[in-house]
């Protein structure tokens, strides 16, 4: 038993939301990197503003400590965790924290240009700004260096806050979209649900076509169902017709066998009993022949022999069939001739049913040609890409216009001793092998050709 397939609603939900979730993850990562870059820019500018404010304040105060106004400005601009250090000419300490972070050797300090670098302060990673300017006051003349630093964790925390806000918004939108998609898919699939319910309430005998209004996407499914219903109806009708025809055709032989059996029982002498027994055997053979033909026709219709095909010479098979039938035909006083094509006629077919078809062709000529039959001829020829077997006789005759009736089941042009199934079986054999069966136009009698495609002998 095959495992259950996930519902269409779930499949659509996953197919729609999975790309959105992946996109949300990518957007979240991108937003976090942007937030880090934004935090770096904002805090670097704050450090620069703090450094300039400290430099100007110390210059005005002639090297004294920062004024409360400047401290408030630094706090507002860069946050609480801001450290600073200012040194005068020759590295003399002016104000701030005593030991600033040391710049890496790769960092080149330039006058009047802010230099940013990363270092450590008391075991913690910090972002440092160093600004060297020339100052000239009454008590201070020369280069002064302002160093301002701040823990990197502060800006990282700020970046995370920005990213989390963006992620919260994306998550809320994604959750809302999930709900909308879930119920939207349910509403969108409602016509299919209605269609399923409409089919479910049908009775087993209702195989009429579906005529409900359906979405464009479901047209193919409904068209396939309608075509399947049509095939089922055709198959059921064919079975019913077959059963009816079989019952009708078998009823008369069965009744004849029963009647002859009663006649055998009531026979007045041994000679009469022997004659009745022979008649009963003939009737039983005819009944068995009809049953075999009916089964052959049904198997052909169902394609049960399609897996038993092989490559063989049609001329050789025809020769064997004619050899088997010759004694019986010649015993009736009818001439029987066979003409074979010089070259081989390889065909890819089911040898058994082709043999049955050839026997039916000869049997049809023997039983349906009337009392004036004097000869039957069988000939194999090649006509283009087809290998053909033609059975001709000089009986009452058939015309090409009689094909529809002659090739139908139980169809007979004139009343005869046959069942009317022989040519129907031959026609089915031809169709199942991509061949043809046709009545040839002749001046006298009948000529019927069975043609099958020639195949390469290597196949």
Secondary structure, DSSP 8 states (H G I E B T S, - for coil): -------HHHHHHHHHHHHHHHHHHHHHHHHHHHHHHHHHHHHHHHHHHHHHHHHHHHHHTTT----HHHHHHHHHHH-S--EEEEE-GGG-EEEE-SS-----TT----BTS-EEEEEEETTEEEEEEEEEEEEE-SS-EEEEEEEEEEEHHHHHHHHHHHHHHHHHHHHHHHHHHHHHHHHHHHHHTHHHHHHHHHHHTS-TT----------GGGHHHHHHHHHHHHHHHHHHHHHHHHHHHHHHHHHHHHHHHHHHHHHHHT-SSHHHHHHHHHHHHHHHHHHHHHHHHHHHHHHHHHTTTTT--EEEEHHHHHHHHHHHHHHHHHTTT-EEEEE--SS--EEEE-HHHHHHHHHHHHHHHHHSS-TT--EEEEEEEEETTEEEEEEEESSS---GGGHHHHTSTT--SS--SS-S-HHHHHHHHHHHTT-EEEE---SSSEEEEEEEEB--TT-
